Amino acid sequence: MNRRELLKGLGLTAGTVAATGLGALAAPVDTTAPNGRNEAPGTGNALAAKKKRALRIAHITDVHMRPEHDAPKRFRQCMEEIKRQKIDFFLNGGDTIYAADYGHITRDRVNEQWAIWKQLREELSGYEMHSCLGNHDMWWAAPDKADAMYGKDHVVKQLGTPGRYYSFDKKGWHFVILDSNNSKAGSLDEAQRTWLEADLQQLAPNTPVLMLSHYPLLAACTSLDGGGMHTDYKYLIDLFYQHKDKVKACVSGHIHLQDRVEYNGVQYFCNGALSGFWWEDGDKHSAGKCWYQQTPPGYAIIDLYEDGTVENRYIPHSF
Ligand SMILES: [Fe+2]
């Protein structure tokens, strides 16, 4: 999402929308507590104690890396905070660079942004990072479609992913990384639908699945903003219902707002933006410095358990 898109959304009636907002925000995780959770000694119930965590993931989205506003330094500070939380790997939800998608963006500007990202990613070389494509990552203004920097292939190379969509397995969980950037965005194209249907079908029954997309597959906060969610959500909800023993959670970004929705037993987390207000101070609608509306800049720590349960905590950062 960008500021032009957001201004479109600010005229909408917000009264009927139930974004969870600040109530779902979390303080930084106390890594000395069992499972790194913010619990006073003795307050965990017996059921929670029996749950075994399989993975801890940092979900960063809408990094919007740029040279301005000291963004690289502030990103590094965020990463130091995240590293202390003993994560297994990163999910990067797209809009990794500030913007390549506008008609006036030059080759040099695109290269400048990706060069900063490359350096920052190298500094995190000890960590796996699985990324998806954001709408601002692609350079559509290349002189022609044969240009090596045109469109999605170049972004896939910059992110080092196996393709524009893919899946992988880890510790009993299955991860699906989607490409939302298709006609009627966000949406899946026909080839991706066929692939996703087969990918879910081949899984053993009850295999827990987490999906990553840039645009939310389903969200409440999209009514507070013009950025929009997946337009093919009915298709997705029907597909997930066919695999309701598998699909547990879907995480996204794009809106720069934070919410959670549960539908048919699937949890949908829209996890704000690491860059908040694109690393800028904000505007008259910002509830705090660098906030977008009432969502502070932040990231999510997601704990996945062997029993298929998910805990997603949005953690504001102060950098
Ligand atoms: Fe964004």
Residues whose N, C-alpha, C, O or C-beta is under 5 A from the ligand:
A	BS01	LIG	M1 D62 D95 H254
